[in-house]
Amino acid sequence: MTPMRAGLCIALVAIAGLQGLAGQGIPGSVAFNTMRDGNAEIYVMDPNGDDPRRITEHPATDVDPAISPDGRDIVFTSNRTGNNDIFIVGSHGGATVNLTEHPANDGWARWSPNGRQIVFHSNRDGNFEIYVMDADGRSPTRVTSYPGIDQFPDWSPNGKDIVFRRDTDIYVLDLTSGETRRLTNTVPLLNQMATWSPNGRELVFMSARDGYPSVFRMDADGGNQVNLTPKDPGDLASEWLSRAPSWSTNGRHVYFMSYRPSTGGDTEIFVMNRDGTGLQRLTSVIGVDGSPRAR
């Protein structure tokens, strides 16, 4: 068995999500990064935006968090070592542990559905590829081999596939066979940051195909691609950005980060129904709130 095939074979959120946004003791949490303290830190808030709680406290940049399936830990990216590495911290804060400890840039870490592995992207072999490691950082294994860019991975709910960006489009990797299939085709316009719905039937992702970054939804086979965050017709494309979408744990809602005229230039976290209706703003601070990820 080749090393690549062996690596592929090893790779063979939960709790109720947003059930209303009016603050009724909703279970679950949303992790995100924010600049509200002067530098990027990791926070957790209730699914309706209430009770934001700071998890990390470091002068470096901490971004792109994801809560483990059991809710005990948060994995995130930080440059506190001088380059981007992947760290883990308890979901209530405390000591952090560097999982990658590599001079290359590692980032966009996401938990496997069973919480035993973490997928991430890294340029440690000369260009960005997708890697899988154990949840304690051991046994990092490259699962893609491509001369271009492979980034922004996410696990399928059944743990059998990984969706990721390749060059400017979104692909899915079958971890058992090593085969890939292409879901978008809008070259040279960028598609990235895809994530599966909890039932595995749909994905949301960011696309710039309409002239500005926006959140799209599509079927798991790439069909029925639709813009969920179209800009207002009278506004400039340069005034709109929506990216880094993620699902509520019940699959009824989509979180994302966005700036638009109504935010006054600040990037805030929003939530909407899976069809793009019912938009609500969850944060309102100076600076950037981003990369929301529910559990």
Secondary structure, 3 states (H helix, E strand, C coil): CCHHHHHHHHCCCCCCCCCCCCCCCCCCCEEEEECCCCCCEEEEECCCCCCCEECCCCCCCEEEEEECCCCCEEEEEECCCCCCEEEEEECCCCCEEECCCCCCCEEEEEECCCCCEEEEEECCCCCCEEEEEECCCCCCEECCCCCCCEEEEEECCCCCEEEEEECCEEEEEECCCCCEEECCCCCCCCEEEEEECCCCCEEEEEECCCCCCEEEEEECCCCCCEECCCCCCCCCHHHCEEEEEEECCCCCEEEEEEECHHHCCCEEEEEEECCCCCCEECCCCCCEEEEEEEC
